[in-house]
Every structure is written in structure tokens, then in C-alpha cells.
């Protein structure tokens, strides 16, 4: 009997030591880990987006609007306990996509964004079911709306998700992986100024993720506003005048050099990019034969046409090959070697001086000036006026293309001809 009591005593002592060692392991060795998990369940850090700066035209007409944008996220600590099938039905997302997003961040500490661009109806439905999905919460962000749609889209640009390559840029490393930044036009060029500085709130939550109290709050700083030189009414008038035709138009104030309108058609609607453009829409833009994403005003190369007559006239006056009152006969065209170049007016303009030649845009008059000047002199004045060079206009991510002003050296080198 005594022996049985002794054995039982040792067993109790052994069990007690096992429990004690386990408690020591959990509280001392693993204590820091479980303390972090406990704090993670109790505390939540919510990013407070900064209102983006507004872009105005020269008359202070707002070209963009800040609108609320809603996303649904889940705390990383609740991912393993979530019913993915039920969540898929609630959010109207394929089960495979839900699993992909949950598994991608299952080991992280950052909330997983499941869906963005929610409607008010979706927000209400999710809020009503939050008790069934612990850790699920709605985040309010600042979205972008472009009230003029396609008008001026190549200038204004659009927002898009930060890319993997952009996340490695030093000044962008602090941004969350799903942040929206300027990806085109003025939105991209002045993104650092427009973006502002995000704030954050540290809140205490209950087991269902409901907010109990705010522990700490940092107020966001709004981005800077920007005023452009363009006139959006003029932009709209240009687009209406083009109709369904493709092309470009740039209107400049000759006294100041300010760009009043810069239109490239066909265009695209930047609102399609506000909540992240889907693959089908992006593919449609890329495969469109009219190339709406091409900024024809700065990326295409066109013959200057009759505007070049001004350059030819200035060169002729400067070099003394013509006087303003000297007349040249236009009989409907001019012969040059084996070629004949016709005037737009087939019957000719008769005798014209410089003033009449410019007013009536007489081709024959300027053909004759070109013959008298020679190609090298035309090249000299064309390049002096900036033809064949980049203007330096910046419209990210568009790379401006320079033009070409040929001369005798260029023809020998490229065409192997005199």
C-alpha cells in the first residue's frame, strides 16, 4: 500500500513538472511570439489615405475629383480560420482567386486585400455578415474620378497599382504593395506632389474585429494642387471638331509659349483605370488598331505641311533671295528635274508677292523660294527654329520623338544618293 502511494506521488510530481515546464516554455521561450500574436488580435493599424491634390485647368476648372473608394480586407491572424467557400460567395469572387490571395499572405502581418472598388450595396452586405467572418473589415481609400472622360486624357493621365519594379524605387518603398500612384501624364509626372502623406490609426478591437477605441492617430496631409496651362473647353472643342478622325492638335499661345490644348485622338477613358483595369479591357486597348494609347502629339512624326512656308519665307528674306514686293508667277505648279510639283490651285494664282503667297498659301511661290535657297540653307533655318529636335515637354511615361530635317549629308549616308 505504501509503495502504491509512493508511485502515485511520483506520477503526480512528474505530471506537475511536465505542466510547469510547458508553462515555462510558453511564457518564457515562446512568450514574445504569443505576446505579439495577442497584440495583433487586439490592436489593428489602419492606414488613413491622404486626399490627392486636384489638377485644374487655366480657368481653375477641376479636371479630377477625389471620391471615396472601398476595399475589403482580412487580418492575417484570421486567415486560417476563414471559410473560403462562404467568403467567395459573399464577395462574388471565384474560390480559386480567394485561395490564391489568402495563401499568398498567410505568413505575413499585413492585412490581405481581397477586393477593391466596392459599391455601397457590397459594403452594406459585407458589414451585415462581419460576425460570420472574424478579422474581415472595410477600408476606405481615396479614389480618382475624371469628369471629362477621354477629353485631355493623354495630358491628365491616370492612376494605377504600383508595379513590382516601382516598389524598388527608393522614394516609393514606403508605399503599400496595392497603392495607387500616377502612371501616366500629369498624374505620373507630379505624383510626388499630388500624392500627399498618408496617416494611420492604431485602434483596439474585439474578437470580431469591431473597433473599441482609438489608441493613436496620425492625421494625413493632403497633396498639392496643380494648375495647368490648358483650357479644357478648348480641348473639348478640338475633340468635337475631329469627330471620328484620328490625329493630333497642339494650340500654343505665341506670346508666352503656354500650351492651351494638346489633343491626341482617338483617346482613352482614364476612369477605366481608377480601380484597376481588368485584363480584357487592357488587351482591348493594346490591340485596338487605332492605337488610343499613343500620344500622337509627341510620339508621332508628321510632315509639317503649309506651316513650313513661314520658315521658308523667313530664310528667303534673311538671305536676300527675295523682296517682299517681288512677284513670282504661279501657273499651277513648278518643274524640278524630272518631277513636277503642282500647286493646290491647279489653274494657278497668277503673279503673287510674299503677302499674297502666305494669305493664299500658294505652293508654287514657295517651291521657287526653295529652289533659290537650296536644301542646306533650308536645313539651317529649320533646325534654328527647332525642327528635328525634342521640345522637352514631359508627359510620363511617354518618350517624345524628335522629327527629321534632311540635308545632303543625311541623304548620302541614309539613301546612298547625291
C-alpha positions in Angstrom: 0.0 0.0 0.0 2.8 2.3 1.0 4.6 1.6 -2.3 1.4 2.4 -4.4 1.1 5.7 -2.6 4.7 6.5 -3.3 4.4 5.6 -7.0 1.2 7.8 -7.3 3.1 10.6 -5.6 5.9 10.4 -8.2 3.4 10.3 -11.0 1.7 13.4 -9.7 5.0 15.2 -9.3 6.0 14.1 -12.8 2.8 15.5 -14.3 3.2 18.7 -12.3 6.8 19.1 -13.7 5.6 18.5 -17.2 2.9 21.1 -16.9 5.4 23.5 -15.2 8.0 23.0 -18.0 5.3 23.5 -20.6 4.2 26.7 -19.0 7.8 27.9 -18.7 8.3 27.1 -22.4 5.2 29.0 -23.5 5.7 32.0 -21.2 9.5 32.4 -21.4 10.8 30.8 -24.5 7.7 31.5 -26.7 6.3 34.4 -24.7 7.4 37.1 -27.1 5.8 35.3 -30.0 2.5 34.8 -28.3 2.5 38.3 -26.9 2.9 39.7 -30.5 0.0 37.4 -31.7 -2.1 38.6 -28.8 -1.4 42.3 -29.5 -2.1 41.6 -33.2 -5.5 40.3 -32.4 -6.2 43.2 -30.1 -4.6 46.0 -32.0 -5.1 47.0 -35.6 -3.2 49.6 -37.6 -5.4 51.2 -40.3 -3.8 53.3 -43.0 -5.6 56.7 -43.5 -5.2 57.7 -47.1 -4.2 61.3 -47.9 -6.6 63.2 -50.3 -4.8 63.5 -53.6 -4.1 67.0 -54.9 -6.5 68.4 -57.5 -5.5 69.1 -61.1 -7.0 72.3 -62.5 -7.0 73.9 -66.0 -6.0 77.5 -66.5 -9.5 78.7 -65.5 -9.4 76.8 -62.3 -11.8 74.2 -63.6 -11.1 70.9 -61.8 -10.1 68.2 -64.2 -10.2 65.4 -61.5 -12.2 64.6 -58.4 -11.4 62.7 -55.2 -14.1 60.1 -54.4 -14.4 57.5 -51.6 -13.2 54.0 -52.7 -14.0 51.0 -50.5 -12.0 47.8 -50.2 -12.5 44.7 -48.1 -9.5 43.2 -46.2 -8.9 40.4 -43.7 -6.5 40.3 -40.8 -3.6 37.9 -41.4 -4.3 36.3 -38.0 -7.7 35.1 -39.1 -6.8 33.7 -42.5 -6.5 30.0 -41.3 -10.0 30.1 -39.6 -11.9 31.6 -42.6 -14.5 29.7 -44.6 -13.2 30.4 -48.0 -16.2 28.9 -49.8 -18.6 31.2 -47.9 -16.3 34.2 -48.4 -16.2 33.5 -52.1 -20.0 33.7 -52.2 -20.1 36.9 -50.1 -17.6 38.8 -52.3 -18.6 37.3 -55.6 -15.1 36.1 -56.3 -14.0 32.7 -57.6 -12.9 30.3 -54.9 -9.6 29.8 -56.6 -8.9 33.5 -56.6 -9.8 33.7 -52.9 -7.4 30.8 -52.1 -4.7 32.4 -54.1 -4.9 35.7 -52.2 -5.2 34.1 -48.8 -2.3 31.8 -49.4 -0.1 34.5 -50.8 0.0 36.4 -47.5 -0.7 33.6 -45.0 2.6 34.1 -43.2 2.6 37.9 -43.3 1.5 40.6 -40.8 -0.2 42.9 -43.3 -4.0 42.7 -43.9 -4.8 40.9 -47.1 -6.9 43.0 -49.6 -9.5 40.7 -51.1 -11.5 43.1 -53.3 -11.4 46.8 -54.1 -13.8 49.3 -55.7 -16.8 48.0 -53.7 -20.2 49.5 -54.3 -22.3 50.9 -51.4 -24.5 47.7 -51.7 -21.5 45.5 -51.4 -20.2 47.4 -48.4 -23.6 47.1 -46.6 -23.8 43.3 -47.4 -20.3 42.7 -46.0 -20.9 44.8 -42.9 -24.1 42.8 -42.2 -22.1 39.5 -42.3 -18.9 40.5 -40.5 -19.8 38.4 -37.4 -19.5 35.3 -39.6 -16.0 36.3 -40.8 -13.8 37.3 -37.8 -11.0 39.7 -39.0 -12.9 40.9 -42.1 -13.1 44.7 -42.3 -13.8 47.5 -44.8 -11.1 50.1 -45.6 -11.9 53.5 -47.1 -9.5 54.9 -49.6 -9.4 57.9 -51.8 -10.3 57.1 -55.4 -10.0 59.2 -58.5 -12.7 60.3 -61.0 -12.1 62.1 -64.3 -15.3 64.1 -65.1 -14.2 64.9 -68.6 -13.6 61.3 -69.6 -11.5 61.0 -72.7 -11.0 64.7 -73.2 -7.4 65.6 -72.3 -6.7 62.1 -71.1 -3.2 62.0 -72.6 -2.3 65.1 -70.6 -4.1 64.4 -67.3 -3.2 60.7 -67.2 -4.5 58.1 -64.7 -3.7 56.2 -61.5 -2.7 52.6 -61.4 -1.4 50.0 -58.9 2.2 50.3 -58.1 4.3 47.7 -60.0 6.9 45.3 -58.7 9.6 47.4 -60.4 8.3 50.6 -58.9 8.3 49.1 -55.4 12.1 49.1 -55.6 12.4 52.8 -56.3 13.7 54.4 -53.0 11.0 57.1 -52.7 8.2 54.5 -53.2 9.4 51.8 -50.9 7.2 53.0 -48.0 4.0 52.6 -50.0 1.8 49.5 -49.5 2.0 46.9 -52.3 -1.5 47.7 -53.6 -1.1 51.5 -53.5 -2.4 53.6 -56.4 0.1 56.0 -57.9 0.2 58.2 -61.0 1.1 56.0 -64.0 0.5 58.4 -67.0 0.6 62.0 -67.9 0.5 64.8 -65.2 -0.7 62.2 -62.6 2.6 60.5 -63.0 4.9 63.5 -63.7 3.8 65.2 -60.5 2.9 62.2 -58.4 5.2 63.1 -55.6 3.4 66.4 -55.1 -0.1 65.2 -55.8 0.1 62.1 -53.6 0.3 63.7 -50.1 1.3 61.8 -47.0 -0.8 59.0 -45.6 -1.8 59.0 -41.9 -2.7 56.0 -39.7 -4.9 55.0 -36.8 -4.0 52.4 -34.2 -7.3 51.0 -32.8 -8.3 48.4 -30.2 -10.7 45.8 -31.5 -12.8 42.9 -30.1 -12.6 39.3 -31.2 -14.8 40.1 -34.3 -12.6 43.0 -35.4 -15.0 45.7 -34.3 -13.5 48.9 -33.2 -13.5 49.6 -29.5 -11.3 52.7 -29.2 -8.6 54.7 -30.9 -5.2 54.4 -29.2 -3.2 56.7 -31.5 -3.9 58.7 -34.6 -1.7 60.4 -37.2 -3.6 62.9 -39.5 -2.9 62.5 -43.3 -1.5 65.5 -45.2 -3.4 66.4 -48.5 -1.4 66.5 -51.7 -0.6 69.7 -53.5 -3.0 71.1 -56.1 -1.6 71.8 -59.6 -2.8 74.3 -62.3 -2.1 73.5 -65.9 -2.0 76.0 -68.8 -4.5 74.1 -70.9 -8.1 75.2 -71.4 -10.4 72.2 -71.0 -13.2 73.9 -73.1 -10.7 74.3 -75.9 -9.7 70.6 -75.5 -13.4 69.7 -75.8 -13.9 71.9 -78.9 -10.9 70.2 -80.5 -12.3 66.7 -79.9 -15.7 67.6 -81.2 -14.2 69.1 -84.3 -12.2 65.9 -85.0 -15.2 63.7 -84.8 -14.2 60.1 -85.6 -10.9 61.1 -87.3 -7.5 60.2 -85.8 -4.8 62.9 -85.4 -3.3 65.4 -83.1 -3.6 69.2 -82.4 -1.5 71.4 -80.2 -2.6 75.0 -79.6 0.0 77.4 -78.2 -0.1 81.0 -77.0 2.6 82.6 -79.3 3.3 85.3 -76.8 4.1 83.1 -73.8 4.6 79.6 -75.2 1.9 78.2 -73.0 0.1 75.1 -74.3 -3.6 75.8 -74.4 -4.7 72.5 -75.9 -2.9 69.2 -76.6 -5.2 66.6 -78.1 -4.4 63.2 -79.4 -7.2 61.2 -81.0 -8.6 58.6 -80.6 -8.2 58.8 -76.8 -9.0 56.5 -73.8 -11.1 56.9 -70.7 -8.9 57.2 -67.6 -11.8 56.2 -65.4 -11.3 52.7 -66.6 -8.0 52.6 -64.6 -9.4 54.1 -61.3 -10.0 50.8 -59.6 -7.5 48.7 -61.6 -8.3 47.9 -65.2 -9.0 44.3 -65.9 -7.1 42.2 -68.4 -9.8 42.1 -71.0 -10.1 45.9 -71.1 -6.3 46.4 -71.2 -6.0 43.9 -74.0 -8.7 45.7 -76.0 -6.8 49.0 -75.7 -3.5 47.4 -76.7 -5.0 45.5 -79.7 -7.0 48.4 -81.0 -5.7 49.2 -84.5 -6.4 53.0 -83.9 -3.9 52.9 -81.0 -5.7 55.1 -78.5 -2.8 54.9 -76.0 -0.5 56.5 -78.5 0.0 60.2 -77.8 0.2 61.4 -81.4 1.1 65.0 -80.4 4.5 64.0 -79.1 5.1 60.4 -80.2 4.2 60.5 -83.9 6.1 62.2 -86.8 4.3 64.1 -89.5 5.3 66.4 -92.4 4.6 70.0 -91.2 2.7 70.9 -94.4 2.0 74.5 -95.2 3.2 75.8 -91.8 6.7 75.3 -93.1 6.1 78.0 -95.6 6.7 80.5 -92.8 10.2 79.0 -92.3 11.0 79.2 -96.0 9.8 82.8 -96.2 12.0 83.9 -93.2 15.0 82.1 -94.7 14.5 83.8 -98.1 14.2 87.3 -96.6 17.2 86.8 -94.3 19.3 85.5 -97.1 18.2 88.2 -99.5 16.9 85.9 -102.2 13.5 87.7 -102.3 12.0 91.1 -101.5 8.5 91.4 -100.0 7.1 93.1 -103.1 8.9 90.9 -105.7 6.4 88.8 -107.7 6.6 85.2 -108.9 4.2 83.7 -111.4 2.2 80.7 -110.3 0.9 78.7 -113.3 -0.3 75.8 -111.3 3.0 74.2 -110.4 6.7 74.0 -111.0 9.1 71.6 -112.7 12.2 70.4 -110.7 14.4 67.9 -112.6 12.2 65.1 -113.9 9.4 65.8 -111.4 6.6 68.3 -111.4 5.1 69.6 -108.2 1.6 71.0 -108.5 0.0 73.9 -106.6 -3.2 73.2 -104.7 -4.9 75.6 -107.2 -4.5 73.8 -110.5 -5.2 76.9 -112.7 -2.6 78.8 -110.7 -2.6 82.1 -108.7 -1.0 84.3 -111.4 1.6 86.7 -110.2 1.9 86.8 -106.4 4.1 88.6 -103.9 5.1 87.4 -100.4 2.0 88.7 -98.7 -0.5 87.1 -101.2 1.6 83.9 -101.3 1.1 83.5 -97.5 -2.5 84.6 -97.4 -3.5 82.2 -100.3 -0.9 79.5 -99.3 0.5 79.4 -102.9 2.6 76.3 -103.2 4.4 77.4 -106.4 5.7 80.6 -104.8 7.4 78.6 -102.0 8.7 75.9 -104.3 10.5 78.7 -106.2 11.9 80.1 -102.9 13.1 76.6 -102.0 14.9 76.2 -105.3 16.7 79.6 -104.8 17.7 78.8 -101.2 18.9 75.2 -101.7 18.5 72.3 -99.3 21.4 73.3 -97.0 20.0 76.8 -96.3 16.5 75.4 -95.7 18.2 72.9 -93.2 20.0 75.7 -91.5 16.8 77.7 -90.7 14.6 74.7 -90.0 17.0 73.5 -87.3 17.4 77.0 -85.9 13.6 77.1 -85.4 13.8 73.7 -83.5 12.6 71.4 -86.2 14.1 67.9 -85.8 14.6 68.4 -82.1 12.7 67.4 -79.0 10.7 70.2 -77.4 11.4 68.9 -73.9 7.8 68.5 -72.9 7.3 65.9 -70.2 4.3 63.6 -70.2 5.3 60.4 -68.4 5.7 57.7 -69.4 5.6 58.9 -72.9 9.0 59.3 -74.6 8.9 62.3 -77.0 10.1 61.6 -80.6 12.1 64.1 -82.4 11.5 64.9 -86.1 13.8 64.7 -89.1 15.2 67.6 -91.2 17.1 66.0 -94.1 20.1 67.6 -95.8 22.6 66.5 -98.4 24.8 64.7 -95.8 21.8 62.7 -94.5 20.8 61.7 -98.0 24.3 60.5 -98.8 24.5 58.5 -95.6 21.0 57.0 -95.4 19.9 56.8 -99.0 23.4 56.4 -100.6 22.3 59.1 -103.2 23.5 62.6 -104.1 
